[in-house]
Amino acid sequence: MVRTLPIGILVSGRGSNMEAIADAIACGRVPARIQVVVSDRREARALELARRRGLKALYLAPGDYPSRQAYDRALAETLKKEGVELVVLAGFMRLLGRDFLDQFPNAVINIHPSLLPAFPGLNAQRQAWEYGVKFSGCTVHFVDAGMDTGPIIAQAVVPVKDEDTPETLAARILVEEHRLYPEVIKWLAEGRVTLHGRRVSLKI
């Protein structure tokens, strides 16, 4: 029997991936439960959206802590207190260091709007469009201490059309993000994902 996986979602912005995950859970597609949504930005729209859904939503202010390491420890402590087992980054704009990651070994995931390792960092859709690639997409990966460098769990490919702009490409990639991210969480909840060094395998 598949258990319900307790997850915490970290957000900094609009919260569209958070909503896609919450919708997938609500309709029974993903055997998970959102324990808490936490943001490093008070004005993040994702916090408002989470509260409308009746989810626990917290603002943890980076300025209240003397260092990045202290903030990471407080963030990890907050999630642990809520019983979180899988940490899901959904537009969270801070790099997490060892003080955080060591508390959730192989249990922090992120989604990035490119086919990693191509175009890490900010504005990945524009990077891909400006480079002139014919295919882009999105990547769900485990998080390590680098910038979008963790082991890749799954990817979705999006063709780049001649008439695309960075904005239209980003919109089509986002559709795939909303499909892929809940699916990966489902796989993790079902215990179907195995990590061997940098290689990730999926049990069918």
MINUFI-945462 format. One record per residue: x, y, z of N, C-alpha, C, O in turn. Coordinates in Angstrom, 3 decimals, always signed. Atoms other than C-alpha are relative to their C-alpha. Example, Ala and Ser with C-alpha at 12.3 -4.5 7.8 and 13.67 -1.06 7.14 Angstrom:
BEGIN
ATOM         nx         ny         nz        cax        cay        caz         cx         cy         cz         ox         oy         oz
ATOM     +0.890     -1.190     +0.000    +12.300     -4.500     +7.800     +0.900     +1.200     +0.000     +1.936     +1.181     +0.665
ATOM     -0.820     -1.190     -0.060    +13.670     -1.060     +7.140     -0.770     +1.090     +0.730     -0.261     +2.198     +0.899
END
This chain:
BEGIN
ATOM         nx         ny         nz        cax        cay        caz         cx         cy         cz         ox         oy         oz
ATOM     +0.850     -1.201     +0.000     +0.000     +0.000     +0.000     +0.881     +1.246     +0.000     +1.824     +1.339     +0.786
ATOM     -0.773     -1.232     +0.090     +1.354     +3.434     -0.967     -0.371     +0.917     +1.164     -1.548     +1.148     +1.440
ATOM     +0.267     -0.889     -1.121     +1.735     +5.754     +1.991     -0.127     +1.433     -0.498     +0.269     +1.754     -1.618
ATOM     +0.112     -1.418     +0.316     +0.939     +9.455     +2.024     +1.284     +0.695     +0.425     +1.659     +0.664     +1.597
ATOM     -1.295     -0.623     -0.251     +4.184    +11.395     +1.748     -0.190     +1.433     +0.496     -0.805     +2.242     -0.199
ATOM     +0.112     -1.377     -0.494     +4.399    +14.537     +3.928     +1.061     +0.894     -0.636     +2.258     +0.646     -0.492
ATOM     -0.926     -0.866     +0.706     +5.942    +17.338     +1.884     -0.100     +1.438     +0.511     -1.125     +1.857     +1.048
ATOM     -0.015     -1.437     -0.238     +6.940    +20.948     +2.453     +0.406     +0.686     -1.282     +1.299     +0.209     -1.983
ATOM     -0.275     -0.716     +1.236     +6.983    +23.459     -0.385     +0.630     +1.349     +0.326     +0.089     +2.114     +1.125
ATOM     -0.681     -1.283     -0.177     +9.435    +26.382     -0.498     -0.255     +0.857     -1.233     -0.079     +0.396     -2.361
ATOM     +0.411     -0.882     +1.084     +8.360    +29.356     -2.604     +0.598     +1.392     +0.193     +0.949     +1.797     +1.302
ATOM     -0.410     -1.405     -0.070     +9.471    +32.873     -3.468     -0.895     +0.908     -0.839     -0.836     +2.130     -0.704
ATOM     +0.723     -0.833     +0.952     +7.023    +34.025     -6.126     -1.458     -0.324     -0.151     -2.204     -0.374     +0.827
ATOM     +1.422     +0.059     +0.340     +3.732    +33.417     -7.874     -0.680     -1.285     +0.412     -1.887     -1.281     +0.650
ATOM     +0.576     +1.231     -0.533     +3.203    +29.797     -6.834     -0.733     -0.880     -0.978     -1.569     -1.679     -0.557
ATOM     +0.756     +0.813     +0.956     +1.988    +28.211    -10.074     +0.335     -1.483     +0.122     -0.555     -2.325     +0.007
ATOM     -0.342     +1.411     -0.195     +3.931    +24.985     -9.526     -0.554     -0.532     +1.313     -0.958     -1.692     +1.393
ATOM     +0.618     +0.407     -1.260     +2.737    +24.884     -5.925     -1.471     -0.337     -0.222     -1.970     -1.336     +0.297
ATOM     +1.423     +0.257     +0.270     -0.847    +25.124     -7.186     -0.186     -1.277     -0.807     -1.114     -2.042     -0.545
ATOM     +0.112     +1.230     +0.789     -0.279    +22.378     -9.753     +0.175     -1.230     +0.886     -0.532     -2.224     +0.721
ATOM     -0.211     +1.114     -0.932     +1.042    +20.104     -7.004     -1.213     -0.169     +0.903     -1.697     -1.285     +1.095
ATOM     +1.164     +0.059     -0.891     -1.825    +20.977     -4.655     -1.226     -0.551     -0.726     -1.993     -1.325     -0.155
ATOM     +1.137     +0.514     +0.783     -4.369    +20.309     -7.413     +0.120     -1.506     -0.221     -0.860     -2.242     -0.111
ATOM     -0.214     +1.434     +0.241     -2.810    +16.919     -8.191     -0.233     -0.817     +1.260     -0.738     -1.938     +1.195
ATOM     +0.248     +0.683     -1.279     -2.925    +15.975     -4.516     -1.490     -0.032     +0.299     -2.028     -1.057     +0.718
ATOM     +1.423     -0.106     -0.329     -6.506    +17.190     -4.108     -0.862     -0.959     -0.810     -1.874     -1.457     -0.317
ATOM     +0.812     +0.890     +0.840     -7.780    +15.081     -7.005     +0.434     -1.464     +0.117     -0.089     -2.329     -0.586
ATOM     -0.384     +1.379     -0.276     -5.999    +11.964     -5.716     +1.055     -0.575     -0.918     +1.337     -1.771     -0.847
ATOM     -1.028     +0.513     +0.915     -3.317    +11.693     -8.418     +1.345     -0.210     +0.681     +2.147     -1.039     +0.251
ATOM     -1.300     +0.054     -0.684     -0.431    +12.189     -5.986     -0.231     -0.325     +1.473     -0.910     +0.431     +2.168
ATOM     +0.206     +0.390     -1.398     -0.313    +10.357     -2.625     +0.929     +0.762     +0.943     +1.857     +0.198     +1.521
ATOM     -0.825     -0.847     -0.861     +1.168    +13.253     -0.684     -0.908     +0.945     +0.770     -2.093     +1.082     +0.468
ATOM     +0.729     -0.978     -0.812     +0.114    +15.822     +1.898     +0.923     +1.202     +0.205     +2.075     +1.038     +0.608
ATOM     -0.803     -1.207     -0.189     +1.344    +19.422     +2.019     -0.096     +0.419     +1.464     -1.140     +0.874     +1.930
ATOM     -0.036     -0.329     -1.420     +2.392    +20.007     +5.613     +0.112     +1.508     +0.225     -0.492     +2.060     +1.145
ATOM     -0.240     -1.430     -0.179     +3.533    +23.602     +5.155     +0.566     +0.575     -1.283     +1.264     -0.110     -2.030
ATOM     -0.610     -0.771     +1.079     +4.403    +26.212     +2.546     +0.790     +1.126     +0.656     +0.253     +1.851     +1.493
ATOM     -0.864     -1.004     -0.634     +7.324    +28.495     +3.465     +0.610     +0.876     -1.084     +1.043     +0.384     -2.126
ATOM     -0.607     -0.938     +0.934     +8.571    +31.608     +1.702     +1.051     +0.864     +0.682     +0.967     +1.159     +1.874
ATOM     -1.004     -0.955     -0.468    +11.622    +33.827     +2.057     -0.386     +1.427     -0.367     +0.374     +2.359     -0.106
ATOM     +0.475     -1.323     +0.389     +9.581    +36.757     +0.696     -1.416     +0.211     +0.526     -2.331     -0.557     +0.229
ATOM     +1.304     -0.277     -0.617     +6.707    +38.294     +2.617     -1.094     +0.191     -1.048     -2.240     -0.211     -0.849
ATOM     +0.990     -0.367     +1.008     +5.005    +39.487     -0.583     -0.267     -1.108     -1.013     -1.011     -0.891     -1.969
ATOM     +0.176     +1.090     +0.969     +5.137    +36.132     -2.385     -1.486     -0.346     -0.156     -2.173     -0.644     +0.821
ATOM     +1.402     +0.326     +0.272     +1.775    +35.505     -4.048     -0.317     -1.436     +0.398     -1.457     -1.749     +0.743
ATOM     +0.206     +1.405     -0.360     +2.250    +31.797     -3.336     -0.518     -0.155     +1.423     -1.308     -1.060     +1.691
ATOM     +0.487     +0.097     -1.381     +1.669    +32.403     +0.383     -1.501     +0.260     +0.067     -2.232     -0.450     +0.758
ATOM     +1.428     -0.310     +0.031     -1.713    +33.996     -0.306     -0.796     -1.151     -0.614     -1.854     -1.524     -0.107
ATOM     +0.689     +1.113     +0.652     -2.686    +31.178     -2.658     -0.069     -1.216     +0.921     -1.086     -1.907     +0.967
ATOM     -0.021     +1.134     -0.931     -1.659    +28.570     -0.079     -1.031     +0.186     +1.105     -1.748     -0.749     +1.462
ATOM     +0.961     -0.261     -1.092     -3.720    +30.225     +2.653     -1.436     -0.126     -0.475     -2.302     -0.589     +0.266
ATOM     +1.351     +0.159     +0.565     -6.761    +30.353     +0.372     -0.409     -1.462     -0.061     -1.589     -1.793     +0.047
ATOM     +0.268     +1.440     +0.046     -6.455    +26.584     +0.090     -0.070     -0.627     +1.384     -0.315     -1.827     +1.507
ATOM     +0.017     +0.519     -1.354     -6.332    +26.222     +3.854     +1.306     -0.657     +0.424     +1.352     -1.382     +1.418
ATOM     -1.303     +0.564     -0.343     -2.658    +25.259     +3.859     +0.723     +0.898     +0.984     +0.539     +2.115     +0.976
ATOM     -0.832     -0.782     -0.898     -0.284    +26.342     +6.583     +1.069     +0.695     -0.827     +1.805     +0.042     -1.567
ATOM     -0.927     -0.777     +0.822     +1.803    +29.134     +5.055     +0.773     +0.966     +0.893     +0.180     +1.739     +1.646
ATOM     -0.860     -0.775     -0.892     +4.754    +30.825     +6.750     +0.986     +0.849     -0.785     +1.486     +0.436     -1.832
ATOM     -1.069     -0.848     +0.515     +7.080    +33.706     +5.965     +1.163     -0.072     +0.979     +1.009     +0.249     +2.157
ATOM     -1.203     +0.071     -0.832    +10.603    +33.143     +7.292     +0.979     +1.032     -0.556     +1.536     +0.847     -1.637
ATOM     -0.748     -1.151     +0.503    +12.533    +36.398     +6.969     +1.511     -0.230     +0.093     +2.034     -0.430     +1.189
ATOM     -1.455     +0.158     -0.038    +16.200    +36.037     +5.973     +0.686     +1.056     +0.855     +1.714     +0.783     +1.476
ATOM     -0.618     -1.079     -0.767    +16.942    +39.374     +7.631     -0.023     -0.202     +1.504     +0.656     +0.512     +2.242
ATOM     +0.063     +0.276     -1.443    +16.081    +37.927    +11.030     +1.148     -0.875     +0.483     +1.254     -1.159     +1.676
ATOM     -1.068     +0.940     -0.351    +19.161    +35.682    +10.940     +1.360     +0.591     -0.375     +1.476     +1.294     -1.379
ATOM     -1.303     -0.665     +0.199    +22.845    +36.655    +11.166     +0.789     -0.505     -1.195     +1.748     +0.147     -1.609
ATOM     -0.765     +0.570     +1.106    +24.028    +34.444     +8.300     -0.892     -0.909     -0.831     -1.974     -1.308     -0.399
ATOM     +0.699     +0.963     +0.854    +22.904    +32.257     +5.431     -0.106     -1.338     +0.705     -1.143     -1.998     +0.637
ATOM     -0.011     +1.295     -0.686    +23.866    +29.221     +7.493     -1.058     -0.047     +1.107     -1.741     -1.055     +1.288
ATOM     +0.995     -0.056     -1.067    +21.691    +30.336    +10.401     -1.412     -0.069     -0.566     -2.290     -0.714     +0.008
ATOM     +1.311     +0.062     +0.647    +18.755    +30.880     +8.045     -0.299     -1.421     -0.458     -1.407     -1.917     -0.259
ATOM     +0.199     +1.373     +0.466    +19.233    +27.434     +6.512     -0.363     -0.923     +1.156     -1.235     -1.783     +1.028
ATOM     +0.302     +0.851     -1.162    +19.238    +25.843     +9.946     -1.412     +0.253     +0.509     -2.123     -0.687     +0.863
ATOM     +1.351     -0.331     -0.457    +16.064    +27.700    +10.951     -1.054     -0.542     -0.960     -2.105     -1.022     -0.536
ATOM     +0.927     +0.520     +1.008    +14.374    +26.720     +7.696     -0.160     -1.509     +0.150     -1.276     -2.028     +0.122
ATOM     +0.052     +1.454     -0.185    +15.277    +23.061     +8.190     -0.768     -0.362     +1.276     -1.561     -1.303     +1.292
ATOM     +0.687     +0.267     -1.264    +14.071    +23.186    +11.782     -1.509     +0.200     -0.143     -2.295     -0.576     +0.399
ATOM     +1.420     -0.265     +0.226    +10.744    +24.688    +10.685     -0.668     -1.158     -0.736     -1.758     -1.592     -0.364
ATOM     +0.562     +1.107     +0.777    +10.166    +21.930     +8.138     -0.032     -1.295     +0.808     -1.001     -2.051     +0.744
ATOM     -0.031     +1.203     -0.840    +11.224    +19.184    +10.540     -1.132     +0.033     +1.027     -1.785     -0.980     +1.281
ATOM     +1.061     -0.155     -1.003     +8.810    +20.543    +13.151     -1.365     -0.330     -0.584     -2.247     -0.812     +0.126
ATOM     +1.281     +0.277     +0.663     +5.988    +20.193    +10.617     -0.090     -1.433     -0.528     -1.092     -1.802     -1.142
ATOM     +0.039     +1.398     +0.413     +6.889    +16.557     +9.907     +0.289     -0.230     -1.467     -0.089     -1.264     -2.018
ATOM     -0.298     +0.101     +1.425     +8.142    +17.176     +6.371     +1.074     -1.053     -0.262     +2.085     -1.109     +0.439
ATOM     -0.989     +0.999     +0.406     +9.974    +14.287     +4.684     +0.600     +0.284     -1.372     +1.733     -0.106     -1.652
ATOM     -0.501     -0.400     +1.315    +10.320    +15.647     +1.147     -0.175     +1.507     -0.143     -1.265     +2.041     +0.059
ATOM     +0.040     -1.448     +0.193    +11.209    +19.284     +0.457     -0.080     +0.281     -1.497     +0.750     -0.192     -2.273
ATOM     +0.267     -0.297     +1.406     +9.865    +20.630     -2.835     +0.228     +1.490     -0.244     -0.482     +2.330     +0.309
ATOM     -0.249     -1.394     +0.338    +11.328    +23.838     -4.240     -0.869     +0.370     -1.197     -0.801     -0.274     -2.244
ATOM     +0.912     -0.419     +1.061     +8.735    +25.661     -6.340     +0.187     +1.502     -0.209     -0.579     +2.321     +0.298
ATOM     -0.321     -1.407     +0.184    +10.281    +28.903     -7.491     +0.658     +0.613     +1.213     +0.493     +1.807     +1.466
ATOM     -0.731     -0.503     -1.169    +12.408    +29.237     -4.356     +1.335     +0.535     -0.493     +2.104     -0.192     -1.123
ATOM     -1.097     -0.691     +0.656    +15.122    +31.742     -5.218     +1.269     +0.092     +0.844     +2.124     +0.939     +0.588
ATOM     -1.220     +0.019     -0.805    +17.737    +30.958     -2.577     +0.734     -1.325     -0.201     +0.114     -2.383     -0.312
ATOM     -0.797     +1.226     -0.015    +20.586    +28.481     -2.806     +0.023     -0.564     +1.407     +0.223     +0.172     +2.373
ATOM     -0.022     +0.663     -1.303    +20.429    +25.963     +0.023     +1.372     -0.608     +0.223     +1.918     -1.275     -0.656
ATOM     -1.327     +0.506     -0.332    +23.682    +25.084     +1.763     -0.055     -1.296     +0.773     -1.124     -1.864     +0.996
ATOM     -0.114     +1.286     -0.703    +24.912    +22.042     +3.646     -0.759     -0.004     +1.320     -1.262     -1.049     +1.735
ATOM     +0.726     -0.039     -1.277    +23.336    +23.214     +6.906     -1.458     -0.402     -0.188     -2.085     -0.920     +0.737
ATOM     +1.360     +0.441     +0.298    +19.981    +22.606     +5.239     -0.016     -1.399     -0.598     -0.740     -2.276     -0.127
ATOM     +0.075     +1.246     +0.773    +20.687    +19.758     +2.834     +0.347     -1.221     +0.839     -0.203     -2.298     +0.610
ATOM     -0.358     +1.138     -0.846    +22.292    +17.546     +5.483     -1.166     -0.472     +0.859     -1.171     -1.611     +1.325
ATOM     +1.181     +0.377     -0.781    +18.958    +17.564     +7.335     -1.026     -0.777     -0.835     -1.918     -1.428     -0.291
ATOM     +0.932     +0.699     +0.899    +17.143    +16.168     +4.270     +0.790     -0.694     -1.108     +0.686     -0.316     -2.275
ATOM     -0.845     +0.652     +1.010    +19.563    +13.813     +2.510     -0.821     -0.653     -1.112     -1.710     -1.464     -0.851
ATOM     +0.703     +0.536     +1.181    +18.351    +12.991     -1.026     -1.513     +0.178     +0.108     -2.287     -0.651     -0.371
ATOM     +1.435     -0.235     -0.201    +15.003    +14.491     -0.083     -0.365     +1.458     -0.250     -1.315     +1.986     +0.329
ATOM     +0.318     -1.364     +0.440    +15.094    +17.954     -1.648     +0.012     -0.016     -1.524     +0.991     -0.435     -2.140
ATOM     +0.083     -0.005     +1.463    +13.919    +18.406     -5.243     -0.354     +1.396     -0.507     -0.913     +2.223     +0.214
ATOM     +0.253     -1.286     +0.633    +13.656    +21.317     -7.636     -0.423     -0.231     -1.443     -0.112     -1.267     -2.030
ATOM     +0.290     +0.025     +1.428    +12.233    +22.029    -11.076     +0.614     +1.236     -0.636     +0.520     +2.343     -0.106
ATOM     -0.716     -1.080     +0.684    +14.200    +24.130    -13.553     -0.470     +0.056     -1.448     -0.624     -0.988     -2.083
ATOM     +0.573     -0.115     +1.350    +12.923    +25.504    -16.890     +1.022     -0.072     -1.130     +1.079     +0.811     -1.986
ATOM     -0.875     +0.316     +1.138    +15.618    +24.066    -19.153     +0.346     -1.478     +0.079     +0.039     -2.146     +1.067
ATOM     -0.489     +1.379     -0.013    +17.087    +20.707    -20.098     +1.424     +0.022     +0.566     +2.405     +0.107     -0.173
ATOM     -1.309     -0.007     -0.650    +19.901    +20.657    -17.573     +0.850     -1.154     -0.524     +0.317     -2.208     -0.867
ATOM     -0.776     -1.096     -0.593    +22.855    +20.791    -17.568     +0.062     +1.267     -0.828     +0.805     +2.181     -0.474
ATOM     +0.015     -1.235     +0.785    +22.151    +23.386    -20.270     -0.786     +1.092     +0.719     -1.843     +0.827     +1.293
ATOM     +0.681     -1.208     -0.446    +21.188    +26.881    -19.136     -0.460     -0.047     +1.465     -1.650     +0.091     +1.745
ATOM     +0.351     -0.098     -1.422    +21.311    +26.740    -15.324     -0.198     +1.463     +0.396     +0.087     +2.376     -0.380
ATOM     +0.115     -1.353     -0.526    +20.512    +29.757    -13.196     -1.248     +0.723     -0.465     -2.219     +0.106     -0.901
ATOM     +1.164     -0.832     +0.284    +18.145    +32.643    -13.844     -0.249     +0.129     -1.502     +0.660     -0.013     -2.320
ATOM     +0.408     -0.296     +1.380    +16.224    +33.343    -17.061     +0.406     -1.103     -0.979     +0.894     -0.826     -2.075
ATOM     -0.424     +1.135     +0.823    +16.847    +29.870    -18.458     -0.729     -0.029     -1.343     -0.140     -0.398     -2.358
ATOM     +0.756     +0.020     +1.256    +14.102    +30.203    -21.070     +0.585     +0.998     -0.995     +0.743     +0.691     -2.177
ATOM     -0.616     -1.004     +0.877    +15.621    +33.395    -22.457     +1.394     -0.448     -0.442     +1.779     -0.243     -1.594
ATOM     -1.313     +0.521     +0.369    +19.088    +31.812    -22.348     -0.115     -0.975     -1.172     +0.645     -0.893     -2.137
ATOM     +0.182     +1.003     +1.053    +17.833    +28.913    -24.477     -0.418     +0.646     -1.318     +0.090     +0.298     -2.383
ATOM     +0.489     -0.685     +1.207    +15.995    +31.187    -26.913     +1.130     +0.784     -0.664     +1.287     +0.730     -1.884
ATOM     -1.088     -0.794     +0.563    +18.997    +33.489    -27.352     +1.100     -0.877     -0.597     +1.743     -0.494     -1.574
ATOM     -1.032     +0.908     +0.512    +21.337    +30.543    -27.877     -0.409     -0.619     -1.335     +0.433     -0.997     -2.149
ATOM     +0.486     +0.547     +1.260    +19.125    +29.284    -30.675     -0.214     -1.497     -0.015     -0.207     -2.113     -1.081
ATOM     +0.234     +1.442     -0.038    +18.485    +25.739    -29.468     -1.341     -0.331     -0.657     -2.241     +0.507     -0.703
ATOM     +1.233     +0.452     +0.634    +15.790    +23.757    -31.254     -0.949     -0.685     +0.978     -2.143     -0.819     +0.712
ATOM     +0.810     +0.633     -1.038    +14.579    +22.008    -28.104     +0.435     +0.536     +1.355     +1.626     +0.689     +1.627
ATOM     -0.258     -0.335     -1.394    +14.296    +23.158    -24.521     -0.942     -0.852     +0.841     -1.330     -1.939     +0.411
ATOM     +0.897     +0.796     -0.826    +12.084    +21.972    -21.678     +0.188     +0.287     +1.462     +0.535     +1.405     +1.843
ATOM     -0.158     -0.164     -1.443    +12.204    +21.422    -17.948     +0.609     -1.265     +0.598     +0.534     -2.349     +0.020
ATOM     -0.716     +1.075     -0.686    +14.127    +19.253    -15.502     -0.386     -0.019     +1.465     -0.363     +1.020     +2.125
ATOM     +0.143     +0.197     -1.443    +13.243    +17.868    -12.073     +1.248     -0.720     +0.483     +1.632     -1.755     -0.062
ATOM     -1.260     +0.567     -0.472    +16.378    +17.137    -10.095     +0.093     +0.049     +1.519     -0.553     +0.868     +2.174
ATOM     -0.354     -0.110     -1.403    +17.640    +16.403     -6.632     +0.863     +1.236     +0.181     +1.589     +1.630     -0.731
ATOM     -0.744     -1.223     -0.275    +19.171    +19.468     -5.015     +1.283     -0.323     +0.746     +1.281     -1.044     +1.743
ATOM     -1.258     +0.035     -0.750    +22.806    +19.661     -4.029     +0.416     +1.445     +0.269     -0.380     +2.363     +0.070
ATOM     -0.420     -1.337     -0.410    +24.868    +22.652     -2.905     +0.354     +0.903     -1.177     +0.668     +2.075     -0.970
ATOM     -0.308     -0.814     +1.166    +25.488    +23.852     -6.485     -1.225     +0.671     -0.585     -2.331     +0.538     -0.060
ATOM     +1.096     -0.685     +0.697    +23.371    +25.933     -8.862     -0.565     -0.910     -1.080     -0.005     -1.010     -2.172
ATOM     +0.666     +0.886     +0.969    +21.022    +23.470    -10.604     +0.916     -1.125     -0.468     +0.931     -1.469     -1.650
ATOM     -0.996     +1.015     +0.354    +23.696    +20.759    -10.500     -0.318     -1.391     +0.541     +0.465     -2.317     +0.323
ATOM     +0.292     +1.285     -0.608    +21.970    +17.907     -8.657     -0.426     -1.064     -0.994     -0.760     -0.742     -2.134
ATOM     +0.372     +1.105     +0.885    +21.176    +14.463    -10.121     -1.400     +0.167     -0.599     -2.347     +0.551     +0.087
ATOM     +1.243     -0.209     +0.748    +18.432    +14.544    -12.757     -0.947     -1.185     +0.189     -0.566     -2.341     +0.007
ATOM     +1.021     +1.031     -0.185    +15.215    +12.646    -12.012     -0.812     -0.188     -1.283     -1.036     -1.316     -1.722
ATOM     +0.844     +0.087     +1.205    +13.128    +13.465    -15.088     +0.081     +1.306     -0.774     +0.373     +2.364     -0.215
ATOM     +0.008     -1.170     +0.868    +12.937    +15.845    -18.029     -1.169     -0.086     -0.977     -1.622     -1.173     -1.336
ATOM     +1.023     -0.090     +1.045    +10.274    +17.008    -20.467     +0.517     +0.933     -1.083     +1.053     +2.001     -0.785
ATOM     -0.540     -0.747     +1.141    +11.173    +18.289    -23.938     -1.077     +0.882     -0.615     -2.215     +0.455     -0.812
ATOM     +0.894     -0.956     +0.664     +9.580    +21.355    -25.512     +0.710     +0.531     -1.246     +1.778     +1.132     -1.124
ATOM     -0.614     -0.553     +1.211    +10.343    +22.235    -29.161     -0.001     +1.529     +0.033     -0.938     +2.151     +0.533
ATOM     -0.063     -1.454     +0.143    +11.458    +25.801    -29.806     -0.431     +0.348     -1.421     +0.209     -0.072     -2.386
ATOM     +0.543     -0.345     +1.302     +9.409    +27.253    -32.661     +0.683     +1.247     -0.565     +1.178     +2.089     +0.185
ATOM     -0.618     -1.160     +0.643    +10.729    +29.765    -35.184     -0.638     +1.302     +0.454     +0.036     +2.325     +0.576
ATOM     +0.714     -1.222     -0.369     +8.080    +32.246    -34.112     -0.003     +0.265     +1.502     -0.606     +1.238     +1.955
ATOM     -0.013     -0.175     -1.452     +8.752    +31.840    -30.388     +0.688     +1.296     +0.417     +1.598     +1.790     -0.248
ATOM     -0.705     -1.016     -0.770     +9.682    +34.674    -28.092     +0.403     -0.660     +1.317     -0.076     -1.753     +1.616
ATOM     -0.296     +0.576     -1.314    +11.236    +34.062    -24.673     -1.258     -0.230     +0.833     -1.335     -1.186     +1.605
ATOM     +1.225     +0.097     -0.790     +7.772    +34.615    -23.212     -0.879     -1.163     -0.447     -1.417     -1.887     +0.390
ATOM     +0.836     +1.107     +0.468     +5.905    +32.157    -25.435     +0.665     -1.343     +0.287     -0.007     -2.323     +0.610
ATOM     -0.714     +1.229     -0.341     +8.600    +29.551    -24.925     -0.160     -0.318     +1.475     -0.417     -1.463     +1.846
ATOM     +0.145     +0.202     -1.441     +8.447    +30.045    -21.166     -1.392     -0.515     +0.348     -1.545     -1.365     +1.225
ATOM     +1.373     +0.429     -0.288     +4.667    +29.619    -21.219     -0.202     -1.471     -0.346     -0.864     -2.194     +0.400
ATOM     +0.154     +1.407     +0.380     +4.867    +26.291    -23.057     +0.819     -0.912     +0.906     +0.398     -2.029     +1.206
ATOM     -0.786     +0.781     -0.960     +7.625    +25.063    -20.758     -0.758     -0.127     +1.314     -0.739     -1.185     +1.942
ATOM     +0.732     +0.025     -1.271     +5.472    +25.977    -17.754     -1.107     -1.050     -0.010     -1.364     -1.688     +1.011
ATOM     +1.016     +1.051     +0.108     +2.702    +23.695    -19.000     +0.608     -1.360     +0.329     +0.001     -2.163     +1.036
ATOM     -0.675     +1.273     -0.271     +5.176    +20.811    -18.912     +0.464     -0.088     +1.448     +0.441     -1.167     +2.041
ATOM     -0.369     -0.006     -1.425     +6.431    +21.851    -15.465     -1.179     -0.456     +0.852     -1.027     -1.279     +1.754
ATOM     +1.191     +0.322     -0.789     +2.891    +21.617    -14.122     -0.407     -1.464     -0.146     -1.031     -2.028     +0.754
ATOM     +0.278     +1.430     +0.200     +2.549    +18.120    -15.570     +1.056     -0.867     +0.669     +0.727     -1.834     +1.357
ATOM     -1.094     +0.871     -0.421     +5.976    +16.728    -14.681     +0.245     +0.009     +1.503     +0.500     -1.040     +2.093
ATOM     -0.379     -0.086     -1.420     +6.526    +17.986    -11.137     -0.894     -0.873     +0.891     -0.374     -1.638     +1.703
ATOM     +0.833     +0.906     -0.804     +3.463    +16.301     -9.573     +0.276     -1.472     -0.283     +0.207     -2.306     +0.620
ATOM     -0.276     +1.393     +0.354     +4.326    +13.118    -11.465     +1.236     -0.514     +0.727     +1.240     -1.644     +1.216
ATOM     -1.216     +0.411     -0.699     +7.817    +13.001     -9.963     -0.268     -0.171     +1.493     +0.233     -1.112     +2.109
ATOM     +0.350     +0.146     -1.423     +6.424    +13.572     -6.472     -0.762     -1.300     +0.219     -0.553     -1.981     +1.223
ATOM     +0.721     +1.278     -0.072     +4.074    +10.652     -7.099     +0.985     -1.162     -0.007     +0.866     -2.073     +0.812
ATOM     -0.997     +1.071     +0.059     +7.031     +8.434     -8.078     +0.745     -0.124     +1.333     +0.974     -1.228     +1.826
ATOM     -0.741     +0.017     -1.268     +8.888     +9.430     -4.910     -0.875     -0.545     +1.128     -0.402     -1.315     +1.964
ATOM     +0.917     +0.505     -1.024     +5.838     +8.772     -2.734     -0.190     -1.501     -0.116     -0.368     -2.195     +0.886
ATOM     +0.172     +1.431     +0.232     +5.514     +5.343     -4.311     +1.289     -0.793     +0.184     +1.291     -2.016     +0.043
ATOM     -1.281     +0.673     -0.216     +9.180     +4.566     -3.596     +0.613     -0.564     -1.264     +1.338     -1.558     -1.212
ATOM     -0.450     +0.541     +1.288     +9.962     +4.082     -7.286     +1.306     +0.617     -0.502     +1.823     +0.216     -1.545
ATOM     -1.206     -0.713     +0.442    +13.005     +6.384     -7.491     +1.200     -0.463     +0.818     +1.159     -0.488     +2.048
ATOM     -1.235     +0.438     -0.657    +16.512     +5.115     -6.724     +1.162     +0.830     -0.528     +1.280     +1.070     -1.729
ATOM     -1.156     -0.825     +0.355    +19.682     +7.202     -6.688     +1.279     -0.809     +0.163     +1.543     -1.358     +1.233
ATOM     -1.284     +0.680     -0.023    +23.048     +5.643     -7.581     +1.071     +0.991     -0.465     +1.278     +1.176     -1.665
ATOM     -0.928     -1.054     +0.380    +25.728     +8.323     -7.460     -0.773     +1.143     -0.632     -1.631     +1.744     +0.013
ATOM     +0.743     -1.038     +0.709    +24.510    +10.813    -10.067     -1.123     -0.580     -0.857     -1.905     +0.177     -1.432
ATOM     +0.991     +0.613     +0.866    +22.302     +8.325    -11.885     -1.267     -0.338     +0.796     -1.212     -0.910     +1.885
ATOM     +1.287     +0.258     -0.616    +18.613     +8.105    -11.055     -0.759     -1.012     -0.835     -0.880     -0.855     -2.050
ATOM     +0.784     +0.997     +0.710    +16.559     +5.058    -11.956     -1.426     -0.009     +0.515     -1.683     +0.291     +1.681
ATOM     +1.418     +0.022     -0.327    +12.786     +4.678    -12.001     -0.529     -1.409     -0.176     -0.409     -1.997     -1.251
ATOM     +0.614     +1.317     +0.062    +11.064     +1.417    -11.193     -1.359     +0.101     -0.659     -2.227     +0.840     -0.196
ATOM     +1.270     -0.040     +0.746     +8.251     +0.824    -13.668     -1.055     -0.845     +0.701     -2.187     -0.937     +0.227
END
